[in-house]
Amino acid sequence: MTQADEAQASGSQVTALRAIAPARSGNIFEETIECLLQIIRLGIIPPGQRFPPERELAEQLRVSRATLREAISELQTAGWVSVRRGRGGGTFVSSAPAGGWAPASASDTGANLGAEFSAMEVEDTLTWRRVIEMGVAEVAAGQDLTAPQRGQLAAAMDTSRQSSLAEYRRLDSQLHLTWAQVTGSPSLVRSMVESRTRANKLLERIPMIEPNLVHSHEQHQRIHNAILAGDAAAARTAMAEHLDGTAALLRGFLAEP
């Protein structure tokens, strides 16, 4: 990765981290833990990689360093992160969280995949996702994109297209978040974060199907091309087709018998 690519990736990461910053409420500690888990689940900080230094991370999440330190300590106890001291140290995302979360394997059966979700919950998530992500694609295509933004989009697209089966969902989330980031709307970025978080809770419960991933890559390319061409209608249509394919799989695997 070139220095320009690293700078671009770092800028995208900062935008995403700020979008996930906790709401100002009386539950700031609990919300900080929730935000850190969202960052891990969405792959904004991939397994094995380090969070920004404490001072920077606290600033990006807009919380005190004391609150951040307490939240990290709890996640370390639960096995989600590891903290290393000394030169090259910091807070690292665990490769295999001890908290019990892991994507569903291809051997899981439809009979138990959807047991924890009601049909209403599935449909509500799919409706939310359709409204938010189609809107994001349309708004992104309407922007006067700068050369760095175009480079950011191309890098996210290439990384997603070259992803392994194991990394697909993390990099898929990053691609969708990149589309939200180029809208220039922090509210849309936050909405995309919520959309991906909700969708991933469902996607984790269904098997990875390679022909579907090939299809998804093709759909991603159409969305990408429409955004770069400034064709808002085509971007919206391409995103709708993409979401419809995923929705069909989720309904098939998670529908109540």
C-alpha positions as CSV (number, residue, x, y, z in Angstrom):
1,M,0.0,0.0,0.0
2,T,1.4,3.4,-1.0
3,Q,1.6,6.4,1.4
4,A,-1.3,8.0,-0.5
5,D,-3.4,4.8,0.0
6,E,-2.6,4.7,3.7
7,A,-3.5,8.3,4.1
8,Q,-6.8,7.8,2.3
9,A,-7.6,4.7,4.4
10,S,-6.7,6.6,7.6
11,G,-9.1,9.5,6.6
12,S,-11.9,7.1,5.9
13,Q,-11.3,5.4,9.2
14,V,-11.5,8.7,11.1
15,T,-14.8,9.6,9.4
16,A,-16.3,6.3,10.3
17,L,-15.1,6.5,13.9
18,R,-16.6,9.9,14.3
19,A,-19.9,8.7,12.8
20,I,-20.1,6.0,15.5
21,A,-19.4,8.4,18.4
22,P,-21.9,7.7,21.2
23,A,-24.9,9.9,21.8
24,R,-24.7,12.4,24.7
25,S,-26.8,10.7,27.4
26,G,-26.5,9.4,30.9
27,N,-25.2,6.1,29.6
28,I,-22.0,7.3,28.0
29,F,-19.9,4.4,29.3
30,E,-22.3,1.7,28.0
31,E,-22.7,3.6,24.7
32,T,-18.9,3.8,24.3
33,I,-18.7,0.0,24.7
34,E,-21.5,-0.3,22.1
35,C,-19.6,2.0,19.7
36,L,-16.3,0.1,20.1
37,L,-18.1,-3.2,19.4
38,Q,-19.7,-1.6,16.3
39,I,-16.2,-0.6,15.1
40,I,-15.1,-4.2,15.6
41,R,-18.1,-5.9,14.0
42,L,-18.1,-3.6,11.0
43,G,-14.4,-4.2,10.4
44,I,-13.5,-0.5,10.6
45,I,-10.6,-1.8,12.6
46,P,-9.9,-5.3,11.3
47,P,-8.9,-8.3,13.4
48,G,-5.2,-8.1,14.5
49,Q,-5.0,-4.4,13.8
50,R,-4.5,-1.6,16.3
51,F,-7.0,1.1,17.3
52,P,-5.7,4.7,17.1
53,P,-3.7,5.9,20.2
54,E,-5.9,6.6,23.2
55,R,-5.8,10.4,22.9
56,E,-6.8,10.3,19.2
57,L,-9.5,7.7,19.7
58,A,-11.1,9.6,22.6
59,E,-11.1,12.7,20.5
60,Q,-12.6,10.9,17.4
61,L,-15.3,9.3,19.6
62,R,-15.8,12.5,21.5
63,V,-15.5,10.9,24.9
64,S,-13.1,11.4,27.9
65,R,-10.0,9.3,28.0
66,A,-11.1,7.9,31.4
67,T,-14.4,6.6,29.9
68,L,-12.6,5.2,26.9
69,R,-10.0,3.5,29.1
70,E,-12.7,1.9,31.2
71,A,-14.6,0.6,28.1
72,I,-11.4,-0.9,26.6
73,S,-10.7,-2.6,29.9
74,E,-14.1,-4.3,29.9
75,L,-13.7,-5.4,26.2
76,Q,-10.2,-6.7,27.1
77,T,-11.7,-8.8,29.9
78,A,-14.3,-10.1,27.5
79,G,-11.7,-11.0,24.9
80,W,-12.7,-8.6,22.2
81,V,-9.4,-6.6,22.3
82,S,-5.9,-7.1,23.6
83,V,-3.7,-4.4,25.1
84,R,0.0,-4.5,24.6
85,R,2.5,-2.3,26.4
86,G,5.8,-0.9,25.3
87,R,7.1,0.0,21.9
88,G,4.6,-1.0,19.2
89,G,2.0,-1.5,21.8
90,G,-1.6,-0.3,21.9
91,T,-5.1,-1.7,21.8
92,F,-5.6,-4.4,19.1
93,V,-8.7,-6.1,17.9
94,S,-8.6,-9.8,18.8
95,S,-8.5,-12.3,15.9
96,A,-11.0,-14.6,17.7
97,P,-13.1,-12.7,20.2
98,A,-13.9,-14.7,23.4
99,G,-17.3,-13.1,23.6
100,G,-18.8,-15.9,21.5
101,W,-19.5,-13.9,18.4
102,A,-18.6,-15.5,15.1
103,P,-20.2,-15.5,11.6
104,A,-22.5,-18.5,10.9
105,S,-20.8,-21.3,9.1
106,A,-22.0,-22.9,5.9
107,S,-22.9,-26.0,7.8
108,D,-25.6,-24.2,9.8
109,T,-29.1,-25.2,8.8
110,G,-32.0,-23.1,8.0
111,A,-34.0,-24.6,10.8
112,N,-31.9,-22.9,13.5
113,L,-30.5,-19.9,11.7
114,G,-33.4,-17.7,12.1
115,A,-34.5,-18.9,15.6
116,E,-33.5,-15.6,17.3
117,F,-35.2,-13.3,14.8
118,S,-38.9,-12.8,14.3
119,A,-40.2,-12.2,10.8
120,M,-41.1,-8.6,11.8
121,E,-37.5,-7.9,12.9
122,V,-36.2,-9.2,9.6
123,E,-38.6,-7.2,7.5
124,D,-38.0,-4.0,9.6
125,T,-34.3,-4.3,9.1
126,L,-34.7,-4.9,5.3
127,T,-37.0,-1.9,5.0
128,W,-34.7,0.3,6.9
129,R,-31.7,-0.8,4.8
130,R,-33.6,-0.2,1.6
131,V,-34.5,3.3,2.4
132,I,-31.1,4.3,3.8
133,E,-28.8,2.6,1.3
134,M,-30.7,3.5,-1.8
135,G,-30.7,7.1,-0.6
136,V,-27.0,7.0,0.1
137,A,-26.3,5.7,-3.4
138,E,-28.4,8.5,-5.0
139,V,-26.9,11.3,-2.9
140,A,-23.3,10.0,-3.5
141,A,-23.9,10.0,-7.2
142,G,-25.1,13.6,-7.0
143,Q,-21.8,14.9,-5.5
144,D,-19.1,16.7,-7.4
145,L,-16.5,14.2,-6.4
146,T,-12.9,15.3,-5.9
147,A,-9.9,13.3,-7.2
148,P,-9.1,12.0,-3.7
149,Q,-12.7,10.9,-3.2
150,R,-12.7,9.0,-6.5
151,G,-9.5,7.4,-5.4
152,Q,-11.0,6.4,-2.1
153,L,-14.0,4.8,-3.9
154,A,-11.8,3.0,-6.3
155,A,-9.6,1.6,-3.5
156,A,-12.6,0.4,-1.5
157,M,-14.1,-1.2,-4.6
158,D,-10.8,-3.0,-5.5
159,T,-10.3,-4.2,-2.0
160,S,-13.8,-5.6,-1.8
161,R,-13.6,-7.3,-5.2
162,Q,-10.4,-9.0,-4.2
163,S,-11.6,-10.1,-0.7
164,S,-11.4,-13.7,0.4
165,L,-14.5,-15.5,1.5
166,A,-13.5,-15.0,5.1
167,E,-13.1,-11.3,4.8
168,Y,-16.0,-10.6,2.4
169,R,-18.5,-9.2,4.9
170,R,-16.1,-6.9,6.6
171,L,-14.9,-5.4,3.4
172,D,-18.4,-5.3,2.0
173,S,-19.4,-3.1,5.0
174,Q,-16.4,-0.9,4.4
175,L,-17.4,-0.4,0.8
176,H,-20.9,0.6,1.8
177,L,-19.5,3.0,4.4
178,T,-17.2,4.5,1.8
179,W,-20.2,5.3,-0.4
180,A,-21.9,7.0,2.6
181,Q,-18.7,9.0,3.4
182,V,-18.6,10.6,0.0
183,T,-22.1,12.0,0.4
184,G,-20.6,14.6,2.8
185,S,-23.4,14.0,5.3
186,P,-22.5,12.8,8.8
187,S,-26.1,11.9,9.4
188,L,-26.1,9.6,6.4
189,V,-22.8,8.0,7.5
190,R,-24.4,7.4,11.0
191,S,-27.4,5.9,9.3
192,M,-25.3,3.7,7.1
193,V,-23.4,2.5,10.2
194,E,-26.7,1.5,11.8
195,S,-28.0,-0.1,8.6
196,R,-24.8,-2.3,8.3
197,T,-24.8,-3.1,12.0
198,R,-28.4,-4.3,11.8
199,A,-28.0,-6.1,8.5
200,N,-24.8,-7.9,9.6
201,K,-26.6,-9.3,12.6
202,L,-28.8,-11.1,10.1
203,L,-26.1,-11.9,7.6
204,E,-24.0,-13.6,10.4
205,R,-26.7,-16.2,10.7
206,I,-26.7,-17.4,7.1
207,P,-24.0,-19.3,5.1
208,M,-21.7,-17.7,2.7
209,I,-22.7,-18.7,-0.9
210,E,-20.0,-18.2,-3.5
211,P,-22.3,-17.6,-6.5
212,N,-24.1,-15.0,-4.5
213,L,-20.8,-13.2,-3.7
214,V,-19.9,-13.2,-7.4
215,H,-23.3,-11.6,-8.1
216,S,-22.8,-9.1,-5.3
217,H,-19.4,-8.0,-6.8
218,E,-21.1,-7.4,-10.1
219,Q,-23.8,-5.3,-8.5
220,H,-21.2,-3.4,-6.5
221,Q,-19.5,-2.5,-9.7
222,R,-22.7,-1.2,-11.2
223,I,-23.3,1.0,-8.2
224,H,-19.7,2.2,-8.2
225,N,-19.8,3.0,-11.9
226,A,-23.1,4.9,-11.5
227,I,-21.7,7.0,-8.6
228,L,-18.6,7.9,-10.5
229,A,-20.7,8.8,-13.6
230,G,-22.9,11.1,-11.5
231,D,-26.0,9.1,-12.5
232,A,-28.2,9.2,-9.4
233,A,-31.1,7.3,-10.9
234,A,-28.8,4.4,-12.1
235,A,-27.1,4.4,-8.7
236,R,-30.4,4.1,-6.9
237,T,-31.6,1.3,-9.2
238,A,-28.4,-0.6,-8.9
239,M,-28.5,-0.4,-5.2
240,A,-32.1,-1.6,-5.1
241,E,-31.2,-4.7,-7.2
242,H,-28.3,-5.4,-4.8
243,L,-30.4,-5.1,-1.7
244,D,-33.2,-7.2,-3.2
245,G,-30.8,-10.1,-3.8
246,T,-29.6,-10.0,-0.2
247,A,-33.1,-9.7,1.1
248,A,-34.2,-12.8,-0.8
249,L,-31.5,-14.8,0.8
250,L,-32.3,-13.5,4.3
251,R,-36.0,-14.2,3.9
252,G,-35.2,-17.7,2.6
253,F,-32.9,-18.6,5.4
254,L,-34.5,-16.7,8.3
255,A,-38.2,-17.0,7.5
256,E,-40.2,-18.7,10.2
257,P,-41.5,-22.1,9.3
